[in-house]
């Protein structure tokens, strides 16, 4: 989506509802901070399998970093938004705002129908 074409496409990697929710939550973390997989899963109320599929797509796009580590003997998966992911999310939200602004300014709201009983 460009300023000249406010009705252009939104980033399809982010646009899927589940991935949009993931990136929105990760964008609230400070740069370089991580969230654990179980914490993210709990916030999103997604199954582990479903979340894993969406995380893989975001990782393939280099929008997130996944670090697998151990705390003692317990495995831990940490997820963070990359610089590229943060930039993509900012571009996505800016594009969405332009789209909404364009619709509001170029397509007047239809008159409300008033029905009498």
TAKAMO-V603341 format. One record per residue. RES is the residue in one small letter. SS is DSSP state (alpha for helix, beta for strand, coil for the rest). Layout:
{{RES | SS} {RES | SS}}
This chain:
{{x | coil} {x | beta} {x | coil} {x | coil} {x | beta} {x | coil} {x | coil} {x | coil} {x | coil} {x | coil} {x | coil} {x | alpha} {x | alpha} {x | alpha} {x | alpha} {x | coil} {x | alpha} {x | alpha} {x | alpha} {x | alpha} {x | alpha} {x | alpha} {x | alpha} {x | alpha} {x | alpha} {x | alpha} {x | coil} {x | coil} {x | coil} {x | coil} {x | coil} {x | coil} {x | coil} {x | coil} {x | beta} {x | beta} {x | alpha} {x | alpha} {x | alpha} {x | alpha} {x | alpha} {x | alpha} {x | alpha} {x | alpha} {x | coil} {x | coil} {x | coil} {x | alpha} {x | alpha} {x | alpha} {x | alpha} {x | alpha} {x | alpha} {x | alpha} {x | alpha} {x | alpha} {x | alpha} {x | alpha} {x | alpha} {x | alpha} {x | coil} {x | coil} {x | coil} {x | beta} {x | beta} {x | beta} {x | beta} {x | beta} {x | beta} {x | beta} {x | beta} {x | coil} {x | coil} {x | beta} {x | beta} {x | beta} {x | beta} {x | beta} {x | beta} {x | beta} {x | beta} {x | coil} {x | alpha} {x | alpha} {x | alpha} {x | alpha} {x | alpha} {x | alpha} {x | alpha} {x | alpha} {x | alpha} {x | alpha} {x | alpha} {x | alpha} {x | alpha} {x | alpha} {x | alpha} {x | alpha} {x | alpha} {x | alpha} {x | alpha} {x | alpha} {x | alpha} {x | alpha} {x | alpha} {x | alpha} {x | coil} {x | coil} {x | coil} {x | coil} {x | coil} {x | coil} {x | coil} {x | coil} {x | coil} {x | coil} {x | coil}}
